[in-house]
Amino acid sequence: MPPLVLIVPLVAAHYRRLATPFLLAAAAATIANLPRFIPTPDPTASGAWTGVLTHPSVAVIGNAAAGLLAVWGLVMVARSGSPQLRLARSLEWKKDYFGAAEIYQQTGDTRRALHLFKKARVWEKAARVALERGNEGEAADLYRRAGGRQLAEASRVYRQLGDRQAAVRCDHQLAEWLTSEGHFEEAIEAWLRAGELQRALRATSVALSENRLHPSHSAFGAARRAAEETNDARTLARLYEVEGNWQRAAYAWRNAEEHGKAAENFRKASLLDEAARSEATAGRPREAAQLRLRQLQQMQQRLRANEASGVIHNPETDRLKVQVRQETDSLIPHLHELGMQHEMIEVLRSSGRTEEAVARLVAENLDASAADIAQEAQRWDLAAPILERLNRWSEASDVYELAGNMKSAARCAERAGEDERALQIYRNLGMIEQTAHCLARLGSLQDALIELHRAGRLREACEILRSYPGPVPDIPDVILDMANQAYEDGEPRKSIACLQRAVVGVALQPGRLDPAVALARLLREVGETDAATGQLDRVLAFDFSHESAQALRKEIDSARARPDPSKTQPAGEALDLAEPPPPDDQHRYEILTELGRGGMGVVYKARDTRLERDVAIKVLRTTSAEEAARLEQEARAAATLNHPGIVTVYDFQAGFDGYFITMEYVPGDALDQLLQTHPDRVHDHLREILVRLADAIAYAHRNHVIHRDLKPGNILLSPLQEVKILDFGIAARLDSAHDSSSPTVCGTPYYMAPEQIRGESPTPATDVYSFGATAFHLATGEPPFRKGNIIEAHLKSEPPDPAEVSSRVSPELAKIILRCLRKQPGERFETADELRDALTELPTASRDQR
């Protein structure tokens, strides 16, 4: 055994660290077996120690101990044979303490790992191993030595150990490090734990400015606590804004006296009353008033919702009513002081105080808005007079009717040219004279006179007869009664005028003989003997056996033989109407039939007995010499035109108790009538009609004449598809002077150009606009504007696209029409020639219009 004991230590010595057990085993074996290898010469002289060593039990015990130590060494050698430990020892031998410590930690040798981590100066790892071993104090120190974010762990461990001062020092160091690294949001909590409130607040402000602080951030609560503990309302408001807590943010801004920002947050929180208060404090009263308006609207909506749901009499509804009334009463004078008139009117309107709203608008000369509000509130009694002042006659008539004021409704309908509607209302009201006027304007003069005659209103009948020119239909008995009434009233001239309207310029019939004789008698009485003789000659030529005519003629002949000065015409007295035509023209034109009526007068088909041809005669509605002179000048302008597309004007003269124009008679129908009776005849030839119409207008413009009243009713289409423009009765010459100081507005509203409506001097562009309106009507079946205030629409509204109104209108034709209808004259076609060329170049689809 001794040799083995000696060999094993030598083998184990190769492992260095594992050599200790083997060395101890060798020492024990040596001591136990020493007497056997070293003989003692004198056992008795060896002393006490020699006795002990040579005792048999010592050898047994020593060898047993050596054996145990050898076994222990062998176990350690066996264990030291794992790759990890061999690697760890190798790394430690190479002074890679961190790597060796990691392996030792993995194998569970925390003591060795802790030693090597500290030796490697890896304080964080060392601190964790120390905590694992239960060494909290050592771990805290190691965390502190690690620095940086590990200072937070150091502080936490120190606090667990009760060392508050050490923990505060760590928090202070941590906060300074975080601040230096730019992590202000993380530094907030550290500064708070370190007791540095102001520095925590500064870190909060910086973090907010850099948008690095969010409600989900762990430091958000600490930031708010820092702001609250330092009473920093501005920072606290910013934190509430980040959190989306608008109400608390608003109150915080108010505490910080930032009233503008407070108002903004109150608005976000839907606290409009508080927002208004803040805006007012911030010196922005108009913004405050706007917010109060919104608050009032919301209260009104809630009130209406309650009332709509049937919840009317309950505390909530009653409270809302009181609040709405109080806020309205308070807000109206405030808005007035601020000059917010529109908003004030809206408050009055929405609160049902329509009358006050209308009165204020009228006082501000905002009549149109006042009318709209009154109509919206169905206050017809307020709206109607305003519409009448605005000359919106048709609307005024409708609203008067809704208000129950039928008399005013009829009056406004008359002003709007709605004679049929006015006639119906007047008839229902039993207003005979007004009914008669409507009938006369509608071309039923005979019916008008009959109604007045039936009611015994002969004086009014005479006035109506004088007001409406042209021959009177065959009602001789009525005319005689009217003439007699005028004569009884001491007005023989008026009596003569009535009789002239019945017989002058019309073919005699048996029923007209007595009025003709009566006219002759009155003419003789006032000294118009030649005129009386002329009438008697007509009667006797028709019926030579007429006794009254024969008797009167004999009286006149006898009187001529014996002149009587008392029967001569008083000096300075003249007929109330225009003089009849000279004797040579007295019977030249024989009225055959009425062709139509318009704004300027009545048109008849007549026979020119001198030239033996049919003509058209337009009897003009005027008895003014000044107006007659103007019409004569315009007729002369039209008479200069000689074009196949323009009706030729022959003459202008006095007659038919007024003035009349003689012109070419063209058989055919007006386009407005054809659109109703035979629309396909217009649509199928629309392109040709428009080209010929544009060519005729271009010719007139080249001759310095503007029509000024182009419309479908003034365009005839003959059976041979010839286009004829008529009614140049209001035409004007471009080379004549116009009195711009008193412009004359004439034309038909549906087709009038904006500058024509404003009374400006006409230009060729005026006719181009009317052409566009006419073409729109012919293409779509209706004018560009046909509802509401037509005049205002021509001035301000854009016309609809004809291609959208009717599928038969091509986009190319629609583009031409819309260009004609531009508001500014310079944006239309420069000349009618250019317009005609554009129409000529339309593609086939547009030309066919099918």
C-alpha positions in Angstrom: 0.0 0.0 0.0 2.7 2.6 0.7 3.9 2.6 -2.8 0.3 3.2 -4.1 -0.2 5.9 -1.6 2.8 7.6 -2.8 1.9 7.2 -6.5 -1.7 8.5 -6.2 -0.6 11.9 -4.9 1.8 12.2 -7.7 -0.9 11.5 -10.2 -3.3 13.8 -8.5 -0.7 16.5 -8.3 -1.1 16.9 -12.0 -4.5 18.6 -11.3 -3.0 21.2 -9.0 -6.2 22.4 -7.3 -7.2 18.8 -6.7 -3.9 18.0 -5.2 -4.8 18.9 -1.6 -6.8 15.7 -0.8 -4.0 13.5 -2.2 -1.3 15.4 -0.3 -3.2 15.0 2.9 -3.6 11.3 2.2 0.1 10.9 1.6 1.0 12.7 4.8 -1.4 10.5 6.8 0.0 7.3 5.2 3.6 8.4 5.8 3.0 9.0 9.5 1.2 5.8 10.0 3.8 3.6 8.3 7.0 5.5 9.3 8.1 2.9 12.0 8.0 0.2 9.4 10.3 2.0 7.1 12.7 3.5 9.7 13.8 0.8 12.3 14.5 2.1 15.8 17.9 0.8 17.2 16.7 1.2 20.8 13.1 1.0 21.3 13.4 1.6 25.0 15.4 4.7 24.4 13.0 6.3 21.8 10.9 8.0 24.4 7.1 8.7 24.6 6.6 9.8 21.0 8.2 6.8 19.6 5.9 4.7 21.6 2.9 6.4 20.3 3.9 6.2 16.7 4.8 2.6 16.9 1.5 1.7 18.5 -0.5 -0.6 16.2 -3.7 1.4 16.5 -1.9 4.5 15.1 -1.0 2.7 11.9 -4.6 1.4 11.5 -6.1 4.9 12.0 -3.5 6.6 9.8 -3.9 4.3 7.0 -7.7 4.5 7.2 -7.5 8.3 7.1 -5.2 8.2 4.1 -7.6 5.9 2.4 -10.5 8.2 3.0 -8.5 11.2 1.8 -7.5 9.3 -1.3 -11.1 8.4 -2.1 -12.1 12.1 -1.6 -9.4 13.2 -4.0 -10.5 10.6 -6.5 -14.1 11.9 -6.3 -12.8 15.4 -6.9 -10.8 14.3 -9.8 -13.8 12.5 -11.2 -15.9 15.6 -10.9 -13.2 17.8 -12.3 -13.4 15.9 -15.4 -16.7 17.8 -16.8 -16.0 20.0 -19.9 -17.6 23.1 -18.3 -15.4 23.0 -15.3 -12.3 22.3 -17.4 -13.4 25.3 -19.6 -13.9 27.5 -16.6 -10.5 26.6 -15.1 -9.0 27.2 -18.5 -10.6 30.7 -18.8 -9.6 31.6 -15.2 -6.0 30.5 -16.0 -6.2 32.8 -19.0 -7.6 35.6 -16.8 -10.9 35.7 -18.5 -12.7 36.2 -15.2 -16.0 37.2 -16.7 -16.3 34.1 -18.9 -15.2 31.8 -16.1 -17.7 33.5 -13.7 -20.5 33.0 -16.2 -19.7 29.2 -16.3 -19.4 28.9 -12.6 -22.8 30.7 -12.2 -24.3 28.2 -14.6 -22.8 25.2 -12.7 -24.1 26.6 -9.4 -20.8 27.7 -7.9 -22.1 31.2 -7.0 -19.3 31.8 -4.5 -16.7 31.4 -7.2 -18.8 33.3 -9.7 -19.3 36.2 -7.3 -15.6 36.4 -6.7 -14.7 36.3 -10.4 -17.5 38.9 -11.4 -16.1 41.3 -8.9 -12.6 40.6 -10.1 -13.8 41.3 -13.7 -15.5 44.5 -12.4 -18.9 43.5 -13.8 -20.8 45.0 -10.9 -24.3 44.5 -12.2 -23.7 40.7 -12.6 -21.9 40.6 -9.3 -24.9 42.4 -7.6 -27.3 39.9 -9.0 -25.2 37.0 -7.8 -24.9 38.7 -4.4 -28.7 39.0 -4.2 -29.0 35.4 -5.2 -26.7 34.5 -2.3 -28.7 36.7 0.0 -26.1 39.4 0.4 -28.4 42.4 0.0 -26.0 45.0 1.4 -23.2 43.8 -0.9 -25.6 43.7 -3.8 -26.7 47.4 -3.2 -23.1 48.5 -3.1 -22.4 46.6 -6.3 -25.5 48.2 -8.0 -24.3 51.7 -6.9 -20.8 51.0 -8.3 -22.5 49.9 -11.6 -24.0 53.4 -11.9 -26.4 54.4 -14.7 -29.8 52.8 -14.6 -28.6 50.3 -12.0 -28.7 53.2 -9.5 -32.5 52.6 -9.4 -31.9 49.0 -8.2 -29.4 50.2 -5.7 -31.9 52.7 -4.4 -34.6 50.0 -4.2 -32.3 47.6 -2.3 -31.1 50.3 0.0 -34.7 51.2 0.8 -35.5 47.6 1.6 -32.5 47.5 3.9 -33.8 50.8 5.5 -30.9 52.9 4.4 -32.9 55.9 3.2 -30.0 58.3 2.9 -28.1 55.9 0.6 -31.2 55.4 -1.4 -31.7 59.1 -1.9 -28.1 59.6 -3.0 -28.6 56.8 -5.6 -31.9 58.5 -6.8 -30.1 61.8 -7.1 -27.2 60.3 -9.1 -29.7 58.4 -11.3 -31.7 61.6 -12.0 -28.6 63.5 -13.0 -27.4 60.7 -15.2 -30.8 60.4 -17.0 -30.9 64.2 -17.4 -27.4 64.2 -18.9 -28.5 61.4 -21.3 -31.6 63.4 -22.4 -34.1 60.9 -20.8 -36.1 63.7 -19.1 -39.3 61.7 -18.9 -37.5 59.0 -16.9 -35.7 61.5 -14.7 -39.0 62.9 -13.3 -39.6 59.9 -11.0 -35.9 59.9 -9.9 -36.0 63.6 -9.0 -39.2 63.1 -7.1 -37.7 60.2 -5.1 -34.7 62.4 -4.4 -37.0 65.2 -3.1 -36.1 67.6 -6.0 -39.6 68.9 -7.0 -38.4 71.9 -9.0 -36.0 69.8 -11.0 -38.7 67.2 -11.5 -41.0 70.0 -12.8 -38.3 71.2 -15.2 -37.8 67.7 -16.5 -41.6 67.4 -17.0 -41.7 70.7 -19.0 -38.8 69.6 -21.2 -40.4 66.2 -21.8 -43.7 67.8 -22.8 -42.0 70.2 -25.1 -40.3 67.3 -26.9 -43.5 65.3 -27.0 -41.9 62.5 -25.1 -44.4 62.2 -22.3 -47.6 60.2 -22.9 -50.4 59.0 -20.6 -49.2 55.4 -20.9 -45.7 56.3 -19.7 -44.9 55.2 -16.2 -43.6 58.7 -15.4 -46.8 60.4 -16.3 -48.3 60.1 -12.9 -45.1 61.4 -11.3 -45.1 64.4 -13.7 -48.7 65.3 -12.7 -47.8 64.9 -9.0 -44.8 67.2 -9.4 -47.0 69.8 -11.1 -49.7 69.5 -8.4 -47.3 69.7 -5.5 -45.6 72.8 -7.0 -48.9 74.4 -7.9 -47.7 74.9 -11.5 -51.1 75.3 -13.3 -49.6 75.8 -16.7 -47.6 72.5 -16.7 -50.6 70.7 -15.1 -52.8 72.0 -18.0 -50.4 70.7 -20.5 -50.4 67.3 -18.9 -54.2 67.2 -18.9 -54.2 68.1 -22.6 -51.8 65.3 -23.3 -54.2 63.0 -21.4 -57.2 64.3 -23.3 -58.9 65.6 -20.2 -60.1 68.8 -21.8 -62.3 70.0 -18.9 -59.5 69.8 -16.3 -57.1 71.2 -18.8 -59.4 74.2 -19.3 -59.8 74.9 -15.6 -56.0 74.6 -15.2 -55.4 77.1 -18.0 -57.9 79.4 -16.4 -56.0 79.1 -13.1 -52.9 80.0 -15.1 -54.8 83.0 -16.5 -54.3 81.6 -20.0 -58.0 82.3 -21.0 -57.6 81.8 -24.7 -56.2 78.3 -24.2 -58.9 77.7 -21.5 -61.6 78.6 -24.0 -60.1 76.3 -26.6 -60.2 73.4 -24.1 -63.7 74.2 -22.9 -64.9 74.0 -26.5 -63.3 70.6 -26.8 -65.1 69.6 -23.6 -68.4 70.9 -25.1 -68.6 73.4 -22.2 -69.6 76.3 -24.5 -70.8 78.6 -21.7 -67.5 78.3 -19.9 -65.6 78.7 -23.2 -67.6 81.9 -23.9 -66.7 83.2 -20.4 -63.0 82.6 -21.1 -63.1 84.2 -24.5 -64.7 87.3 -23.0 -62.1 87.4 -20.3 -59.4 87.0 -23.0 -60.8 90.2 -24.7 -62.5 88.4 -27.7 -66.1 89.3 -27.3 -67.2 88.3 -30.8 -65.8 84.8 -30.4 -67.5 84.7 -27.0 -70.8 85.7 -28.7 -70.4 83.0 -31.3 -69.9 80.4 -28.6 -73.0 81.6 -26.8 -74.9 81.3 -30.1 -73.8 77.7 -30.4 -74.8 77.0 -26.8 -78.2 78.6 -27.5 -78.7 76.5 -30.6 -77.9 73.3 -28.6 -80.4 74.2 -26.0 -83.0 74.9 -28.6 -82.3 71.6 -30.3 -82.8 69.8 -26.9 -86.0 71.7 -26.3 -87.4 70.8 -29.7 -86.4 67.1 -29.2 -88.3 67.1 -25.9 -91.3 68.6 -27.5 -91.2 66.3 -30.5 -91.1 63.3 -28.2 -94.1 64.5 -26.3 -92.2 65.5 -23.2 -93.6 68.9 -22.8 -94.5 69.6 -19.2 -91.7 68.2 -17.1 -89.0 70.0 -15.1 -86.3 69.4 -17.8 -88.4 71.0 -20.5 -89.5 73.9 -18.3 -85.9 74.5 -17.3 -84.8 74.5 -20.9 -87.5 77.0 -21.9 -86.5 79.4 -19.1 -82.8 79.1 -20.1 -83.5 79.6 -23.8 -85.6 82.7 -23.0 -83.1 84.2 -20.6 -80.1 83.5 -23.0 -82.0 85.0 -25.9 -83.0 88.1 -24.0 -79.4 88.5 -22.9 -77.8 87.7 -26.2 -79.8 90.0 -28.5 -78.6 93.4 -27.1 -75.1 92.0 -26.8 -75.0 91.0 -30.5 -76.4 94.4 -31.4 -73.7 96.2 -29.5 -71.1 94.1 -31.2 -72.5 94.9 -34.7 -73.3 91.2 -35.3 -76.6 91.9 -37.1 -76.8 88.7 -39.0 -76.3 86.6 -35.9 -78.8 88.7 -34.0 -81.4 88.2 -36.7 -80.8 84.5 -36.6 -81.4 84.4 -32.9 -84.6 86.3 -33.3 -85.8 84.0 -36.0 -84.9 80.8 -34.2 -86.6 82.0 -31.1 -89.9 82.8 -32.9 -89.6 86.6 -32.7 -90.1 87.0 -36.4 -91.8 90.4 -36.3 -88.8 91.9 -34.4 -86.3 90.3 -36.8 -88.2 91.6 -39.8 -88.4 95.1 -38.4 -84.7 95.2 -37.7 -83.8 94.0 -41.2 -86.1 96.5 -42.8 -84.5 99.3 -40.7 -81.1 98.1 -42.1 -82.6 98.2 -45.7 -82.3 94.5 -45.9 -85.7 94.0 -47.3 -85.0 90.8 -49.3 -83.7 89.0 -46.2 -86.6 90.3 -44.2 -89.0 88.9 -46.7 -87.3 85.5 -46.7 -87.5 85.3 -42.9 -91.1 86.3 -42.8 -92.0 83.7 -45.4 -90.0 81.0 -43.6 -92.0 81.8 -40.5 -95.2 81.8 -42.6 -95.8 85.4 -41.5 -97.5 86.2 -44.8 -98.8 89.6 -43.5 -95.2 90.7 -42.9 -93.7 89.3 -46.1 -96.2 90.5 -48.6 -95.7 94.3 -48.2 -91.9 93.8 -48.3 -92.1 91.8 -51.5 -94.3 94.5 -53.0 -91.7 97.2 -52.2 -89.1 95.0 -53.8 -91.2 94.9 -57.0 -91.4 91.1 -56.7 -95.0 91.3 -57.8 -95.7 87.7 -58.5 -94.4 86.5 -55.2 -96.1 89.4 -53.4 -99.4 88.3 -55.0 -99.0 84.7 -53.8 -98.1 85.8 -50.3 -101.0 88.3 -50.1 -103.3 85.5 -51.1 -101.9 83.3 -48.3 -102.4 86.2 -45.9 -106.0 86.5 -47.0 -105.6 90.0 -48.5 -107.1 89.1 -51.9 -107.4 92.7 -53.1 -103.7 93.3 -52.7 -103.0 89.9 -54.2 -104.9 90.9 -57.4 -103.2 94.2 -57.5 -99.7 92.6 -57.4 -100.8 90.0 -59.9 -101.7 92.9 -62.3 -98.2 94.4 -61.8 -96.6 91.0 -62.5 -98.5 90.8 -65.8 -100.6 87.8 -64.5 -103.8 89.2 -65.7 -105.7 86.0 -65.8 -105.0 85.3 -62.1 -105.9 88.9 -61.2 -109.1 88.6 -63.3 -110.2 85.6 -61.3 -109.5 87.2 -58.0 -111.3 90.5 -58.9 -114.3 88.5 -60.1 -114.4 86.6 -56.8 -114.2 89.9 -55.0 -116.9 91.5 -57.2 -114.7 94.4 -58.2 -116.2 95.2 -61.6 -113.9 98.0 -62.7 -110.7 96.0 -62.0 -112.2 92.9 -63.6 -112.9 95.0 -66.7 -109.3 96.3 -66.9 -108.0 92.7 -66.7 -110.3 91.6 -69.4 -109.2 94.5 -71.6 -105.5 93.7 -71.1 -106.2 90.1 -72.0 -107.7 91.1 -75.3 -111.3 90.8 -74.2 -112.2 94.5 -74.4 -115.7 93.6 -75.6 -116.3 91.5 -72.5 -114.9 94.2 -70.3 -117.3 96.8 -71.7 -120.2 94.5 -71.5 -119.6 93.7 -67.8 -119.3 97.4 -67.0 -122.4 98.2 -69.0 -124.3 95.5 -67.2 -123.3 97.0 -63.9 -124.3 100.5 -65.0 -120.6 101.7 -64.8 -120.7 103.6 -68.1 -118.2 106.2 -67.0 -115.6 103.6 -66.1 -116.4 101.9 -69.4 -115.5 105.1 -71.3 -112.2 105.3 -69.4 -111.3 101.7 -70.2 -112.2 102.3 -73.9 -109.9 105.3 -74.0 -107.1 103.3 -72.2 -106.9 100.4 -74.7 -106.3 101.2 -78.4 -107.6 99.4 -81.4 -111.0 98.9 -82.9 -113.8 97.7 -80.7 -115.7 94.5 -81.5 -119.3 94.6 -82.5 -121.2 95.9 -79.5 -122.9 99.1 -80.9 -125.6 99.3 -78.3 -123.1 99.3 -75.5 -121.0 102.0 -77.2 -124.1 104.1 -77.8 -125.0 104.0 -74.1 -121.4 104.9 -73.1 -121.4 107.8 -75.6 -124.8 109.0 -74.3 -123.5 108.9 -70.7 -120.4 110.9 -71.6 -122.6 113.4 -73.4 -125.0 113.7 -70.4 -121.9 114.3 -68.2 -121.1 117.3 -70.4 -118.1 115.7 -72.1 -119.0 115.5 -75.8 -115.4 114.9 -76.8 -115.3 111.8 -74.7 -118.6 110.7 -76.3 -117.0 111.2 -79.7 -114.0 109.2 -78.7 -116.2 106.3 -77.7 -118.1 106.4 -81.0 -114.9 106.7 -83.1 -113.5 103.5 -81.5 -116.6 101.7 -82.7 -116.8 102.8 -86.3 -113.5 104.5 -87.5 -111.1 102.3 -89.4 -113.4 99.2 -89.5 -115.7 97.9 -92.1 -119.3 99.0 -91.5 -122.0 96.5 -90.7 -125.7 97.0 -90.1 -125.2 97.1 -86.3 -122.6 99.9 -86.6 -124.7 102.3 -88.7 -126.5 103.9 -85.7 -123.2 104.6 -83.8 -121.7 106.0 -87.0 -124.7 108.4 -87.4 -124.5 109.3 -83.7 -120.8 110.1 -84.2 -121.5 112.3 -87.2 -124.1 114.2 -85.2 -121.6 114.8 -82.3 -118.9 115.8 -84.7 -121.2 118.3 -86.3 -122.1 119.6 -82.9 -118.5 120.4 -82.0 -117.8 121.9 -85.3 -116.1 119.0 -87.1 -118.5 119.2 -90.1 -116.1 117.6 -92.6 -115.5 114.6 -90.3 -119.3 114.3 -89.7 -119.9 114.4 -93.5 -117.3 111.7 -94.0 -119.0 109.4 -91.5 -122.4 110.0 -93.1 -121.0 109.3 -96.5 -119.8 105.9 -95.2 -123.2 105.1 -93.8 -125.1 106.1 -96.9 -122.6 104.2 -99.1 -123.4 101.1 -97.1 -127.2 101.8 -96.8 -128.4 104.8 -98.8 -131.9 104.3 -97.3 -130.7 105.0 -93.7 -133.2 107.7 -92.7 -131.3 109.2 -89.8 -128.2 109.6 -92.0 -130.1 111.2 -94.8 -131.8 113.6 -92.5 -128.5 114.6 -90.8 -126.8 115.0 -94.1 -129.6 117.4 -95.3 -129.2 119.4 -92.1 -125.4 119.7 -92.7 -125.9 120.7 -96.3 -128.4 123.3 -95.4 -126.1 124.6 -92.7 -123.3 124.9 -95.1 -125.5 127.0 -97.3 -126.2 129.2 -94.3 -123.1 129.3 -92.1 -123.7 129.7 -88.4 -120.8 131.1 -86.4 -122.2 129.7 -83.2 -121.5 126.2 -84.5 -117.8 126.6 -85.1 -115.2 124.9 -83.0 -114.2 126.8 -79.9 -110.7 128.2 -80.1 -107.9 126.1 -78.7 -110.1 122.9 -78.2 -109.0 119.7 -79.9 -110.0 116.0 -79.9 -108.9 114.1 -76.9 -107.3 111.4 -79.1 -105.2 111.7 -82.2 -106.7 113.1 -85.4 -108.1 110.6 -87.8 -106.2 110.0 -91.0 -106.6 112.5 -93.8 -109.7 112.0 -96.0 -107.7 110.3 -98.8 -106.5 107.6 -96.2 -109.8 107.4 -94.3 -110.9 104.2 -96.0 -107.6 102.8 -97.1 -107.2 100.0 -94.6 -110.0 97.6 -93.8 -109.6 95.6 -90.7 -110.2 91.9 -91.4 -109.3 90.0 -88.3 -107.2 90.3 -85.1 -103.9 88.4 -85.3 -102.6 88.9 -81.7 -102.0 91.2 -78.8 -98.8 92.2 -77.0 -97.2 94.7 -74.6 -97.1 97.4 -77.3 -100.6 97.0 -78.8 -102.9 94.9 -81.0 -102.0 93.4 -84.4 -104.7 93.1 -87.1 -104.7 91.6 -90.5 -106.1 94.3 -92.8 -106.7 95.0 -96.5 -104.9 97.8 -98.2 -107.6 99.0 -100.5 -105.3 101.3 -102.4 -102.6 98.8 -103.3 -104.9 95.8 -103.1 -102.8 93.7 -100.8 -103.1 92.2 -97.3 -101.0 93.9 -94.7 -100.5 93.6 -90.9 -101.4 96.7 -88.9 -100.1 97.1 -85.3 -102.2 99.7 -83.4 -99.9 101.0 -80.7 -101.0 101.7 -77.1 -100.1 105.3 -76.9 -101.8 108.7 -77.0 -98.7 110.7 -76.0 -97.2 112.9 -78.8 -93.7 112.5 -77.3 -94.0 108.7 -77.2 -95.4 108.7 -80.7 -92.4 110.7 -82.0 -90.1 108.1 -80.5 -92.0 105.2 -81.9 -92.0 106.9 -85.3 -88.2 107.3 -85.2 -87.8 103.6 -84.3 -90.2 102.6 -87.0 -88.1 104.5 -89.5 -85.1 102.6 -88.2 -86.9 99.3 -88.9 -88.1 100.5 -92.3 -84.5 100.7 -93.5 -84.1 97.0 -93.2 -84.7 94.8 -96.3 -83.9 91.2 -95.6 -85.8 88.0 -96.3 -85.7 87.1 -92.6 -87.2 90.5 -91.4 -90.8 91.6 -91.8 -90.8 94.7 -93.9 -92.2 97.9 -92.3 -94.3 100.0 -94.8 -95.6 103.0 -92.9 -96.2 104.7 -89.5 -99.0 107.2 -89.1 -101.8 108.4 -86.9 -105.1 106.6 -87.0 -107.4 104.2 -85.3 -107.6 106.7 -82.4 -103.9 106.5 -81.9 -100.9 105.5 -84.0 -100.3 102.4 -86.1 -97.5 100.7 -88.1 -98.3 99.1 -91.4 -96.1 96.1 -92.2 -95.7 93.1 -94.4 -98.3 90.4 -93.8 -96.7 87.0 -93.4 -98.9 83.9 -93.2 -97.6 81.5 -90.6 -97.4 80.9 -86.9 -95.3 82.3 -84.1 -92.7 79.9 -82.8 -94.1 80.1 -79.2 -97.4 78.8 -80.6 -95.7 76.1 -82.7 -93.8 74.9 -79.6 -97.2 74.1 -78.0 -99.1 72.8 -81.1 -96.4 71.3 -83.3 -93.1 71.1 -81.3 -91.5 68.6 -83.8 -91.8 71.1 -86.5 -89.5 73.4 -84.5 -87.1 70.7 -83.2 -86.7 69.0 -86.6 -85.6 72.2 -88.2 -84.0 74.0 -85.2 -80.6 74.4 -86.7 -81.9 76.0 -89.9 -84.2 78.2 -87.9 -81.4 79.5 -85.7 -79.0 80.0 -88.6 -81.6 82.1 -90.5 -82.5 84.0 -87.4 -78.8 84.8 -86.6 -78.3 85.9 -90.3 -81.2 88.3 -90.0 -80.0 89.7 -86.8 -76.5 90.1 -88.2 -78.0 92.1 -91.2 -79.9 94.4 -88.8 -76.7 95.0 -86.8 -74.7 95.8 -89.9 -77.4 98.4 -90.6 -77.0 99.8 -87.1 -80.4 98.5 -85.9 -80.9 96.5 -82.7 -84.2 94.7 -82.2 -84.2 94.7 -78.3 -87.2 92.3 -78.0 -86.2 89.0 -79.6 -88.4 86.1 -78.4 -90.3 83.1 -79.9 -93.5 85.2 -80.1 -91.8 87.7 -82.4 -90.5 85.1 -84.9 -92.8 83.7 -87.5 -92.4 80.4 -89.4 -94.2 80.3 -92.7 -95.6 77.2 -94.3 -92.5 77.2 -96.5 -90.2 77.1 -93.4 -89.3 80.8 -93.9 -88.2 82.6 -90.8 -89.4 86.1 -90.3 -88.6 88.4 -87.4 -91.3 90.9 -86.7 -92.0 93.6 -84.1 -89.1 96.0 -84.7 -91.5 98.5 -83.0 -89.0 99.0 -80.1 -85.9 98.8 -82.2 -83.1 101.3 -81.8 -80.4 102.7 -84.0 -76.8 102.4 -82.9 -75.9 105.6 -84.8 -78.5 107.7 -82.9 -78.0 109.5 -79.7 -79.5 107.8 -76.6 -80.4 109.7 -73.4 -78.5 107.7 -70.8 -79.8 110.0 -68.0 -83.3 108.5 -68.4 -82.9 105.1 -69.9 -85.9 103.2 -71.1 -86.3 99.6 -70.1 -88.2 97.7 -72.8 -88.4 94.1 -73.8 -89.8 90.8 -72.4 -88.4 89.7 -69.0 -87.9 86.1 -70.0 -85.5 87.1 -72.7 -83.9 90.4 -71.6 -80.2 90.8 -71.2 -78.8 92.0 -67.8 -77.7 95.3 -69.2 -81.1 95.8 -70.8 -82.7 95.2 -67.4 -80.4 97.8 -65.8 -81.6 100.3 -68.5 -78.2 100.6 -70.1 -77.8 101.6 -73.7 -78.4 98.6 -76.1 -75.6 97.0 -78.1 -75.4 94.1 -80.5 -74.6 91.9 -77.5 -78.0 92.7 -76.1 -79.6 90.9 -79.1 -77.1 88.1 -78.8 -78.3 87.4 -75.2 -81.9 87.5 -76.3 -81.0 85.2 -79.1 -79.5 82.8 -76.6 -82.6 82.9 -74.4 -84.8 82.3 -77.4 -82.7 79.4 -78.6 -82.8 77.9 -75.1 -86.6 78.1 -75.3 -86.8 76.6 -78.8 -84.4 73.8 -77.9 -85.8 72.8 -74.5 -89.4 73.9 -74.6 -88.9 76.5 -71.8 -87.0 79.8 -71.2 -83.7 79.6 -69.2 -85.4 81.1 -66.2 -89.1 80.5 -65.7 -89.7 80.5 -61.9 -89.3 82.9 -59.1 -87.9 86.4 -59.6 -87.0 86.3 -63.4 -85.4 89.7 -63.4 -83.0 88.8 -60.5 -82.2 85.5 -62.1 -81.1 87.2 -65.4 -78.9 89.5 -63.4 -77.3 87.0 -61.0 -78.0 83.3 -61.7 -76.3 81.0 -64.2 -78.7 79.3 -66.6 -79.0 75.5 -66.6 -77.2 73.5 -69.2 -79.7 73.0 -72.1 -78.2 69.5 -72.7 -79.2 68.5 -69.2 -82.7 70.0 -69.5 -83.4 68.1 -72.8 -81.7 65.1 -74.2 -82.4 66.4 -77.7 -79.9 69.2 -77.3 -76.4 68.3 -78.3 -73.4 69.5 -76.2 -72.1 71.6 -79.1 -75.4 73.5 -79.4 -75.7 73.8 -75.6 -72.2 75.4 -75.5 -73.2 78.0 -78.1 -76.4 78.8 -76.2 -74.6 79.2 -72.9 -72.0 81.5 -74.4 -74.8 83.7 -75.7 -76.2 83.8 -72.1 -73.0 85.1 -70.4 -73.7 87.9 -68.0 -70.9 90.1 -69.3 -71.5 91.3 -72.9 -67.8 90.9 -73.7 -67.9 87.2 -73.0 -70.6 86.5 -75.6 -70.1 86.2 -79.4 -68.6 89.5 -80.6 -71.0 89.7 -83.5 -74.1 87.9 -84.8 -72.1 87.0 -87.9 -69.7 85.0 -85.6 -72.8 83.4 -83.9 -74.2 82.4 -87.3 -70.9 80.8 -88.4 -70.8 78.8 -85.2 -74.3 77.5 -85.7 -73.5 76.7 -89.4 -70.5 74.6 -88.3 -72.4 72.4 -85.9 -71.9 68.6 -86.4 -74.7 66.6 -88.0 -76.2 65.4 -84.8 -76.7 68.9 -83.6 -78.1 69.9 -87.0 -80.7 67.3 -87.0 -81.6 67.8 -83.3 -83.0 64.3 -83.2 
